Amino acid sequence: MNWSEVNLEVALVQLSGSVEWPPAPDVVDRVRARIGVRPISSHPVWRSRITLAAAAAAVGVFGALLSMPGFRAAAADFLGLGRVKIETGATVPTPTTTAPDLGLGRVSSLEEVDEIFGHVEVPALLGAPDAVYLSDFHEFSALVYDASAELSEIGDTGAGLIIFRLPDPPSESDPYLEKFLGGDAHVRRVKVKGVEGLWVRGFEHALSFEESTRISGNALIWESAGVTFRIESMTGLREVLGIARSLE
């Protein structure tokens, strides 16, 4: 996930209207006094130190902004990776899909999805899935592994782990999966197989696609070679990263 300058600017503009800023202190006299006592040298070393200090101050300000709920909510509107869009700070939609229906489309097979997509990766750590699904419009395939002693059940779905595979469409289009995060859910950036990814965890977390919405488990999302991957489970980040690395 890369934060574009446009997205950051919009988020800051949105934030400006929702944060009560304290009155700015009058520092002109103090700055003038310090300049008079110790003038800034034109030596290159001092210029470098001043530049580094300014950069550190900018990072500090941005870090402080990130600690504010208002800024996090504004900036999070632009979180997304590949064909997945993430929204936080909004009300989590009411589920429209109930167990055991996962809302993944129709039952398929590895042979069929391989024929449609060229090749669908299977994690060596888990082996063949218990079920394979194909979305109605061939937007994605999903490998489903039943809940077990090693894979805790996702809600009451009967599934312990789901691997989504969403190839990029032939032409530019909007993200296909939408994730809605409530106050309990959190997002962090992680590295997955050498590329940037997102780790989403928390109970107030819903997934929507093809007019279907359900409560989601923790999810690891990344994009590689024109394909967006999403692994959903109730396990921790370390275990899911191991599964992701074993995809072949």
N, C-alpha and C positions, 0 to 999 in steps of 0.2 A: 504494500500500500504506500503510495507516494502522495504527500500533501502538496497540491499545486498552490502557486501563489494566489490564484484567483479564489480557491476554496478558503484559504486562510484569511484573505482579505474580507470575504463575505462573512465568515464566522466572527471576525473581530468587529465588523460593523453591527452584526446582530447583537453581539455582547454589549456594545456601547450603550444600548438602550435599556439593558436589564441590570446593570451594575451601578450601585451608588458609590461614586468616587469621592474620597475625602478632598477638601480644599487643598490646592497645591501650595506648599510652603514657599515663602519668599527667600530664595537662596542667592539672589544676585549679589548682595553685599558680601556674603561669605565667600563666594567664588572669586569676586574681585580681590578680596583681601588675600586669599591664597595665591592668586596669580601674582600679586605684588610682592609677596614674601618669597616665593620660589617659582620663578618663571619657567615655563616649559622649554626644555632644550630642543633644538632642531636636529640633534644627533639621531642617526637612523635607529640606534638601539632604543632610545626613548620613544621614538615614533612607533616602533613595533610594540613596545610595552603598552602604550596608550591604546593602540588598535586592539591588542589582546584584551585589555581591560574593558574596552567598549563592547567587544564581542561577548565577554563573560557576563557583562551587565545585561545584554540583550537576552542571553540564554536564561539568566536568572529571572528576568521579567516574564518571559514566556513560560518558564516553569511555574512561576507564581500564578499565572493565568490558568494553567492547566489544573491547578489545585482548586480553582473556583468551580462549583457545580454549574453556574451559569455558563461559563466558557466551555466546560466539557460538553454540556448539552448542545450548545451552538455548534461546536466543532464536530461533534459526533454525527451530525446530520450528513456529513460527507464521508463517513467511513464506508469503505467498500473495497472489495477485491475481486477482480475478474467479474463473474456473473452473479456475485452476491452483494447485496446492499444491506447495510446495517443501520438501524435507527434506534437511538436511545432517548430516554427522557419522555417518551410518549406512553400512552396507555397500551398495555399489551393486548392485542386483539383477542376476542373470545374464540376459542377453538371451534372449528366447524367439522373437524374429523375426530372421531372417537375410536378407541381401540376395539378390535384388533386392526382396523383399517388404518394404514399408515399414509394413505393418500399419495402413493408413489406411482400410480398408473397401473398398468396391467402386468401380470406375471409373465416373465420372459425366461431366457436361458443365456448362459455365457456364450453359447454358439451364436445365438441370434444377435446379441449386442456386439459381439466381435465382428460379425458380418456388417452391421450397420455403421459402427464407429471405427472399424479397422482393427483396433485392439483395445481391450478393457483390462486395466491392470488389476491383479489380484494380490493381496498381501501374503507373502511367504509365511509370515508368522501365524496366520490364521488358516491358510489353505482355502479350499473352495467354499463359497458362501452357502448358507442354507436356503436362500431364495434370491432370485434376480428379478428386478422390475425395470420396466421401460415406460417413460412418460408418454402420454397420449400423442404428443406431437414430436416425439423423438428428441426432446430438448435435453434429456439426461437419462443416464442409467443409474441404478442403485443396487448395490450388493448388500444383502441383509444377513446378519449373523444372529442367531437366536441367543437370548439371555442364558447365562450359565454361571457356574461358580466363579469363573474368571471375568465374565462380562455382566455387570449388573444391569437389570432391566431398565430401559428408558421409559419412565412413567409406568403405564400399564399396557404397553404396546406388545410385549412379548419379545421385543428385539433388544439385543445387547449392544449392537454396533451397526451403523449404516454408513456405507461409503458412497457418496454422490460423485458422479463424474459428469461435468457439464462442458462439452466442447464449445468453443466460440462459434457463433453463427456465421454464415457466409458474408453477411453484411452487418454493419454496426447496428446494435439494438440495445434496449434498456436491460439492466440486470434482471436475471430471471428469478432468483430466489431472494426473498426479503426476510430479514431477521429483525424482530422487534424486542428490544431489551428494556426491562423494567429496572426499578431501583436496586434490585438484588444482583443483577447481572453485571459482568465486567468484561472488558476487552483489553487485550495486551498484544503487542507485536512480538513475533517469534520468528526464528529461522527454521525453515522446513526444507530439507534436502538442498541447502545452499541458496534458497530464495526466501523472500520476505513473505510472512504469513500472519494470520490473526488467530488468536486463541480466545474463544468466547465461552464463559462459564457462568452459571447462576441458574436459579430456579425460575425467575421471572423472565422467560426467554421463549419466544414463539417463532415458528417458521411458517412462511406463507409462499405458495406457488400454485399456479393454475386454479385460483379461487379456493384453495384448500389451506386451512390454518390449523396447526397443532402445536402443543407445548413441546419444546425441544430439549434435548440433553446438551451437554457440553459439546463444543464443535471446534475443530481445527480446520482452517480454510487457507488454501494457497493456490497459486496459479503457476502452471509450468507448460511450456510448449503449446500455448493456445488452448489449454484445458484447465478449468477451475475444479479443484478437488475439495470436498468437504467430508470430514469424518466426524460422525456424531456418536457419542457414547456417554456413559456416566463415569468413565475412568479418568485418571489424572493426565496431565500434559505429558509427562515422561513416557507413559505407556503408549499414548496415542502417537507421539512422535516416532517411537519404535515401529509401530504398525505402518506409519506413513513411509518410513525409510525402507520398509520391506516390500513396498509395492513394485511389482515387476510384470 
